[in-house]
């Protein structure tokens, strides 16, 4: 009589076993979602400053500014020197043809003794006093004093800083070398450490006389109660290197590179720029998503539009971009504006590309104006782009996205990096009215980025910007900068958004910037994207599309419906992208489910560790849930004396 009861228990047990994978999947996805939300942070924020001598150091700093690297790749920066910016920067003498109307601000340090090759203690004391007095550092997790001759990639440096502090409110700490001493060329302090040091400068005065700047700073921080954290990966000092210098991809910064050629050579070794199809390229991994917010959405969302000519190189280039999902087609939403139809503007991709037509010429002749004591050429195209902006606002789709971008067709865009740069300027949903500048305080025309609130404000106030005298005789970027300023839109310097002037200063497309200009031919744009580490996974050469079309013909007395099926063969490239493996930088940003052969070759990624840990934690309660024996009904004394033959599933069958 007990056998049927035991078989019934076996069936229940097997049913529970079948339900276990669903329970595990639910718990796993819940933890993954929480982990992805936590990992969506961009890492520690940085405020960097340099104390720079006029002359060669100033020239090196100017070249870094032009490239948007060095301290200009930090979230905010300051420059200190003995002379003001007008005398400090001499771009014409250095052969730098392009320079912004408003360049970097230089804060003058009074009574700087330049008898030694580096700033003395008295000078650095004055600099730190200015830093604490201005208070800009209080908005950032880390404050870094960087020598101009220190080469570093900002994302890689943040990888070193983030494990120690990645949010305001960290304790007062500073990073030291393996021996617990301050690095000489790089000083890294948390916001709390700078604040405490500023409040206790009186305790450091007696130690000024015979100290070096790093020993003086170390004593001040110690007196202030800041704690030293050993982090040898903060800086690699090659000053006394006796073997070949190699700037690797795991160290935060490198010293000493006084010439631009040496500086860029180090940056290239560290992963700043990549030569396509080179054996030295790091392994590659599939890039799935970059900034994943709670709920599984990509943020921020981007809406892009472009004004396209109906002749010349632009139609062919846009057709190539449309095939591959590049340019504006890499954004979450897009819009093509022209003065001609899709058939005239595009070629093979016209069948699935809508073009918004504006009824006016889109080309303007070049003219010359007097500027800064000379005659310079300009293209007075403000009127054309004002009409294009009107078309964008009339359509209204931009309101559904976090950012609206105007992109020139000849801009090469790295999609996920573009999203990361925008997120760094607006980490929260409430972004405010922001316009991103890409070259000092100048707004460059190839890429114009406005937050949702800024685009909405521009849509409402566009009429105010098109009523002045000769407003349409200005270049469109100058007109837009003046217009947004009038409307109270905040301009933010964002060097990582665009690397321009590639024709004036030939150089590779790097692994830092989100877009590059100008590349008017498809083959050149493809080479640029490969240099950034962006690759395509080629699909079959052609794909067959079958479409059913229904047409209806009507007369005054009848109507006839005709259904026809037609097949077209259209070249299409898979939209998947491949990015170079940047070790910790990329591993921190990749979703945990991305596990490939290349990842495993570089080292077991975070995903494997996460799965193993979750499996171990869940296995214990799940095992207890599945294998616990059910409560048996109360039995009589006589039944308790009957020997239990055991569960055959657990102990095996017994012989009769």
N, C-alpha and C positions, 0 to 999 in steps of 0.2 A: 504493500500500500504506500510505501514511502518513495518508490521509484518515480512515479508520475510527479510527486511534489518536487523531487530533486531535478527532474527534467525541466519543470516549469521555472525553477530558479536559474537553471542554465540559460534558458531562453532570455530571461530578464537580464542576465549578466551580459550576454552577447549583444543585446539591444543597447545596453549602456556603453559597451565598447564601441559600437558604431556611432554613438553620439559624441564620443570624446573628441574626435577631430574637429567637429563644429565648435565645441566649447573652446578648444585650444586656439582655433583660428580667430574666434571673437576676442579672446584675451590678448592674443598676439597683436592683432590689428589695433586694439585699444592702446597698448603700450607703444607700438610703433608710431601711432598718431601723436601721442604725447611727446615722444622723443623727437619726432620731426619738428614739432612746434618749438621745442626747446632749441633744436639745432638751427632754426631759421635765423638766429642772431648772426650779425655780420662780424662778431668778435669785438675786441677791445677798440675803443675810440682813442685817437691819438692827437695830441697837440705838440708840434715840433718847432724848434727854433734853432737858428745858427748864428754864431758870432763870426763875422767874415771880414777879412781885410780887403781893402781896395786893390785892384790889379788882377793878378792871375786867379785868386780865389773868387773874386767878383765875377770874372769871366766864366769860370766853371759853374758858379751858381746860376748865372744867366742862361747857360746852355741847359742846365737842369730844369729851369723854369720853362724854357722853350719846349722841352720834351715832356714836361708835366711829371717829373720824377723827383727823387730826393725828398726834401721836406715838403715840396709842392704836391706830393702824393699822399701826405697826411691829411687828416680831416680838417686841420687848421694849422697855420704856420705864422711865424714872425721872423724878421731878419734884423740883426743888430750890427752896426758898423760905426766907424768914426766920422763918416760923411753922409749927407742926405742922398736920396735915390737919384736926383738929377745928376749928381757927380759920380755916384757909385756905379750905375749902369751906363755903359758906353757901347750899345749894340752896333752902331755904325763902324766904330773902330775895330770891333771884333768880327766883322763880316756877317753879322746877323741882320738879314734884310728886313724881316718882319718883326715888329715890336708893337705891343698894345699901346693905345693912347694913354691909358692909366696902368702903369706897370706895378710891380710889387712895392709896398711901402717899406722903407728902411728906417728903423728907429735908431737915432743917434745916441751913442754912448759918450758922455762928456769926459774929457781928460783921459782918453785912452792912451796908455803908454805902449807904443808899438816898437819898442827897442828889442823885445824878444819875439821869437817866431810864432808864439801863441799867446793869447790873452792872459795877462797875469791875474792874480787873485783879486786885486782891487777892481779890475775891470769886470770880472765875472760876478763879483759881489754886487756891483751896480746893475748888471744885467738881470740877475735873479731878483733884485729889488724891483726893477721895472716889470718883470714878469708877474710877480705877486701883486704889485700895485694895480696893474691893468686888469687882472682877474679873469682873463680869457681862458686860462687853463682849467678853471672850475667847471667848465662844461664838458670836460673830457676825462676819460678814465686814467690816461697816462700823459705825463709831460716828459718830452725827450729833448735833450740838448744834443744836437748832431753836428759834428764837424762837416764842413763843406766837402771834404775829401773822403767822406764815408759813403760807400755805395750800398744801397739797400732797396729792396722791393717792399713797398708798404704792406701788401697782403702777407708776405712771408714774415715780416717783422711782427705783425699782429699775431701770427701763429705762435711766436715765442712769448708774447706778452699775455695773451688771452688766458692761458691756464693759471696765471698768477692773479689776474684781476681783469674782469670783463664787464664791470658795471660800476657806476658811481656809488660810493659808500664803502669801497674796499678799505681795509686797514692801511695804515701808513707804512709802506714798504718801498724799497728800492732794490734794483738788481745789481748784483756784484759778480765778479769773476769767480773762478773755482777756488781761489784763495780767500774769498770774502772781501776783496778790495774793489774800489770803484774802477770801472773802466775809464780810461783817460779821454777817449774820443766820443763816447756815447754815455750819457747819463739818463737813466730811466727811473722816474719817480711816479708813484700814484698821486692822485689829486690830494688825498689826505696828507701825504708826506710833504708836498709842496706847501700846503696850508700851515702845517705844524712848523716847518722850517721858517716860513715867513713870520710866524708869531714869536720865534725865538732867535732872531738874528742878533740880538744884543748879546747872547751867550757865546757867539762865535767871534766877536770883535777881537778878543785877546789872542786869538789863534791865527790872525791874518798874516802877521809879519813874515814868518819863515815857511809858510805852507805852499804846496802846489795846489792848483785849483781843485784837483780830485780829492786830495787829502783834506783840504779845507771843507769841501762839501761833505765828505764822509763824516768829519767831526761834527759839523752842524747838524746833519741828519741824526747822528747818534745822540747828541745832546737833546734834540727835539723828540726823541723817543721812537723814531722810525726804525724798522727792522730790516736787516739786510737779507736778501734771498739770493742764493747762489744760482746763477743761470749762465753757464759758460757759452751757450749758444747765442747769446745776445750779440756778440761781436767776435770776428776773426781778425786779429791784428797781424798783417803781413809785413810790418815795418822791417823786421830783422829776419825775414824768411830766407833760407839758404837754398830751398828747392823751388820747383815750379809752383807758382801761385794758382790755386784753383778755387773759385768762388762756387761753393756747392749750393744745393737746394734745400738744405736743412738749417743753415745758420741765418740769423736775422739781418746782419750787416757785416760790412767788410771794409778794412782800412789798410793801406793808404793808396789812393788813386788820384794824383794831382792833375793829370792831363785828361782831356775828354776821351781820347782814344783808349787809354788804360781803364778809365771809368766805365765806358760802354762795353769793353771786353769783359770786365768782371760782371756787369749786369747781364750780358748774354750768357755767360757760364751759369749764372744763377737762375736762368730761365726767363729773362726779360724778352728776348726775341729768339725765334726758332727758325732755322734753315729748313725748308720743306724737303722731305725725302732724304734726310740725313741719317746716317747710321747712329749718330749720337743723340737722336731724338729720344726722349723718354717714352716708355710704353704708353699706349693709349687705352682709354676706357670709354664705354658708351655713356654719354651724358643724357640723363633722362629729364630731370627737373633741377632747378637751382634754388629758388626761394619758395618753399612750400609752407603755406600758412595753415592754421588750424581749420580743419574741414576739408583739406586736400586741394585748396585753391592756390594757383600761382599769383603772387603779389609782388610788386604792384603790377596792375594790368596796364598795357600800353596801346595807344591808338596812334597810328602813324599815317601821314599823308605826304604826297609828293606832287609837285607841279612838273609836268612832262612836256617837252617839245614834241611836235609831230614830225620832226625831221632831224637829221644828224645822227649822233651816236646814242642818244638817250633811248629811243624806242627799242633798239636792238639790245641794249644793256638791261632795260626793264623786262623785256621778254625773257632774257636769260635768268633774271632774278625771280620772275614769276614761276618758271619751271622748277626752281630749286627751293622756293620758300625763303628767299633771302631779301635783303633790303627792307622795304616797308612791309613785305609779305611775311617777314619773320615776326611781326608784331601780332598782338592778340586781335586787333582790328585794324583795317587799313582803308585808304581812299586814294584814288588816282584822279588828279585834276589836270585837264588839258583844254585846249581850244579845238580839239578834233575828236572824232569818235574812236572807240576801241579798235576798230578794224584799221583805222589810219595810224593809230599810235603803236599798237602791238601787232605781233605777227601770229605765231602759232597759238599763243595763249589768249587771244582776243575773245575766243568763244566762252570763256568763263571768267572774264575780267570786266567789271563795270567801270566806266570812265565818266566822271562828272565834267560836263562841258561848260566853260565860261566863254562868253561871246566877246572876246577881245584878243588882240595879239599878245603872245607870251614872251616875245623877245624885245629887248630894248637896246638901242645903240649905245656904245661906250662914249663917255664924255670925259672932260678933264676939269679939275677944280684946283684951287689954291689951298694947300693944307700944310701946316707946320713949316711955312717958309718955302715950300716947293710946289710943283705942279704934279698932281697924281691922277691916275685914271680911275674912274668910278663907273658903275652901271646903275643908273637911276631907275631901279625896278620896283620901288615901293608901291606904286599904283597897281602893278600886275599882281603882287603878292597880297595886297589889301583885298583885291577882288577874290583871290583864291581863299584867303581866310574867311571871307564872307560865305563862300560856297561850303566850306567845312562847317561853319556855325549854322548855316541854314539846314544842312542835313541833320545835325544834332547828335550823331552817334558818339561824339567825343565825350558826352556827359556820362556815358556808362563806363568810363575808364579812369584810372588813377592819374595817368599822364597822357598828354597830347604832344606829339613830336612832328615837326616838319623836317623831313629828310630830303636832301638832294639825291638825285638818282645815282650820282657818281660817288656816293659814300658807301664804303664797305662796312657792314655792321656785324658784330659778333653778338647774336641774340641774347644768350643767357648772361653774358657779361654786361650788356646794356641794362638788363633788368636789375642786376646786382648794384650797378652804379646809381640807378634811380632810387633803389631801396635805401642806399646809404645816405641819401639826401632827404629821405622821407620815410623813416622807419615805422611811423605810426599811421593810422588811417586818417587822422586829422592833420593834413600836410600843410594847410595854409596856402597863401598865394605865392608861388615860387617860380622864378625863371632861372634857368641854369646858364651861367657864362662858362665858356670853354677856354678862354685864353686871357688870363689875367682878369681885368675888369671889363673886357670886351665881349660882346655877343657875336660869335661867328655864325655866318649864315648857313653853312652846310647842315648843321644840326641845331634846331631850336626846340628846347624842351620846356613845357609849361605844365605845372600841376593842374589837377582838375579845377581847383578853386581859381587859379590864375587864368586858365582858358575860359572859364565861365565869366570872369570879370572882363576879359578881353572881348568876349562876344557881346557883352552888354555895353561896353564903352568904346567899341571900334569907331563909331561915328565921331567921337571927340578927337580921334587921331588922324582924321582925314578931312579936316576943315581948315587947317592953317595955310598960310601962304607957301606955295611951292613944296607942300609936304610930299608930293609924289616925285620930286626931283632928287630924292635921296636914295642911297642903297637900302634895300629892304631890311637888312639886319640893324642898321642905324635907326631907321624909322621904328622898327619893332622895339628896340631898346628904349627909345625915347617915349614911345607910346605906353609901354608897361610901367615905366617909371612914373609917368603922369597918373596912371591908374592905381598907384600904390602897391604894385607887385614887387616883392622882394627879389633882388638878383643875388644869386649864390655862385661863387667861383667853384667850378667842378672840372679840373683839368683832365680827369680820367674819362670824361664823356667823349672827347674827340681829340685825335691826333691829326693835325692838318699840316699843310705846306709840304707835302711829300715831293712835290715837283721842285720846290726851291731847295730843299735839303733832303736829297735821296737817302732813305734809310729803311730798314725793314719794319713791317708792322709787328708790334710787340705783343706781349702777353699781359699787358696792364690796361690799355685803353679799350673802350667799348666800340669805337668807330674810327674810321680812317678816311682821309680825303686828300687829294682827289684821285680817283681811279676810274677813268671814263670808259675803259674797255673791259670786256668780260674776262679776258685772259689775265689782265693785270689785277683785276679785283679778286680773281680766284687765287693768284699767287699771294696776294696780300693776306687773304683769309687763311691760306696754308701756313704762312709765316706766323700767324697768331696761334696756331695749333688747332685750327678749325678744319675738319676734313669732312668729306661727303662719303656716305655709303652708296655706291652706285647701284641703282635698280636695273632691271632689264632695259635695254635700249629703247624699247617702245612698249606702250600699254594700249590695249584695245578698249575703247569705250563704246558701249552700245546704248543708244538713246531712242526712246519712242516719242514721236511728235504727233500731236493731233491738230489738224487744221480744219476750220469750218468756213464754208463759203455760203453766203446768203444772197437771196434775191428778194424781191417784194412779195413773192408768193411761197417760197420754200427755202429750206436750209439743208445743207448736206455736210456731214462730218466725215472726214477722211483720216485714217490712222496710217502713218508710215513709220517704218523702222529704218534707221540709217546707222552705219558703223563708221567711226573715224579712228584712225591710228595717230596717237599724240605722244610725242616724246615727253617723258616725265621722269624726274630724278627723285628718289626717295628723300623726304625731308629730314631724315635722321642726321644727327651731327656727332662728330667725334672730337673730343678735346684732349689735349696732352695731359698726361698724368703729372700733377704738380705736388705729389706726395701729400703732406698734411694739409696744404691749402685746399686742394681739390677734395681730398678724402673727407674733410670736415663738412664740405658743402654738398657732397653727393648724397642722394637718398640712401637709406640703409639697405634697400633691397637690391641695389646695383652690385652684383657679384659676377665678375668676369674672370677669364683666364689671366688677363693682364693685371687685374687687381691682386689676384692671388700670387702672381709672380713678384709683384712689388712688396708683398707682405699682406697677411690676412687682414682684410678691412674690418671696419667697425661692425659691419652687418653680421659677420660670422660670430663675433664675440657677443653681440646682442642676442642673436638667436639662441646661442648656447646657454647664455645666462637665463633668458626667459624660460627656456625648456626645462632647466634644472629647477627653477622656482615653481613652475606650474606642475611638474611631474609628481611632486609629493602629494598635494591635495587631490590631484586627479587620480593618482593611484589609490588613495584611501577611498575616494568616491566610488571607484569602479570595483574594487576588490573587497569592500566591507561586506561581511555576511549579513543577511537580513535578520531581523529580530524573530526568534522562534516563539510560537505560542506556548503558554504555560503547559507543562506536562505533569502527569501524575507521577507518584513515587515509583510505580511499577515501570512506567515508560523510561524513567531516568536510569533504571538498571539495565536496559537493553543496550548492548554495545553498538556504538555508531560506526558503521562500516567506512565512513569518510567520503569526501567529495571526489568522484572519479575524475573531474576536470583538474583537480589539484594534486591528488595522490596517485592517480592512475587506476585502471580497472583492476579489480581483485578477482582472483580465480574463484569459481563457485565451490 
